[in-house]
């Protein structure tokens, strides 16, 4: 080969494991030589001295940009070269064959390899400039193929990112009439329910429907006409016809000359957010309109919000300032009681009720507060909701009834004792007719005394000064009371069926309730061998205490009276016992029900709330 100096080599991009993206770096190309003739190799190394030159090997070395091989090396490294080309796809991995054959013979001899394995054939000897030109050309091809591969991979990455984005993305062609869609991602299809072929080529208005706001549509049209960005919330429709709220952002895409070529749209389904907003709006209206005073407290017991009823009740004619310590609305012991209850709810998480008395301008008012804890969210820290109710009139009525009850019970009992005493004297008068009448009087008076005693015992269930509930293991309690009833009613078969344990919240007068219901069942049974069944069932949601008899049952009018909670002239009970039981059970948070038995008789069901069960290990 005739020596001929060529220009300095250009810098070409080549694979480089230390670079990001596609591994492109502007460093000196690497050429792998597979030439066995020593003189040819020396001349090539001299020609290519400004490149990085290495020996061809199997596998082809990493970072190789061009392989130059002789005929012998082509045969020896054919498999390695083929693997290298496969590895580098879609980039070009050029191989240049140096051969002593003439150009015509070389092309004929290697015809099958050209294009598949060989990218060029250079007969030698040849001028240095010719060889260098061929090398530069192949390296330029390599450079452009690497850049193309990089762009292709970037486009694939962008497409994957867009397709997997959590929002809908669409592209409309701004150069065509009616702005048809030319691309939608999978998020758009998932949101709308359409297939891709159903939307490409159409204007996006197919998502509109009868409840789509026309003013919002006009806002979008105006922005598109002015080629400016727009963001709206619009009611659209899925393919199924179901509406959804779409947070739509549209922006124009411009070319290098500043001309708008496309419109890029982003769609987010905000239906759930809009639903929550509507609920919050409704709750806000309710919060403002409710007549019960409501205080919302932060974690330091400061007021963060009040409704108008609370401002009227506690604001002394003005709105309660935000940040006010809630207990400062009250005085002395009442303030301490309010604060202690709020702290207890915050610490335990359990709802609590407390009564607080205020004395504005000497007019004492009683409020019953119900405290509830709200867990912290992303929008706000932990809150305490304090809902109050003015129960002043209720407490006054209860106090008056309690006083009236005590007076009546005392006077009635005294008078009835006089009646029974006089009746006993008449019974001993010696006149049989008078004695019979006196006995009836004595019996009636004794019955009235029994009713008075029952009312006196049940007074605890309505007296505001007395505790109303107690927590009991209802199973153990029924076994205990059942034994007492068996002893006092030995002529009656009392069958008891209870689980091992059934903790329940019971009325303070539960013993009287059970005894009265059982005695009522015994009194009204018509069977020659009286039988009463007492059962307890724990259903997790309720603890049921059932008393069943084999008597005539309850009439429909008695059942309606007891169920409705009020008597009418034609719908009433024959006595007050079941009313007293009902009131006691309801005050404990329970329910009273009456059921017919298929085999005859009735079942009285006392349904009580379950008590907290002890933790088990």
PyMOL commands that set and color helices and strands:
alter all, ss='L'
color gray80, all
select helices_A, chain A and resi 38-47+71-76+78-88+103-109+128-163+186-192+196-199+204-207+214-225+271-289+308-314+326-329+332-348+392-427+432-461+474-488+510-524+556-564+577-587
alter helices_A, ss='H'
color red, helices_A
select strands_A, chain A and resi 12-15+24-27+30-34+52-55+66-69+94-99+120-123+168-173+181-184+230-237+243-254+260-269+294-297+303-306+352-360+363-374+383-390+469-473+493-497+503-507+531-538+542-548+591-596+602-609
alter strands_A, ss='S'
color yellow, strands_A
deselect
rebuild
show_as cartoon
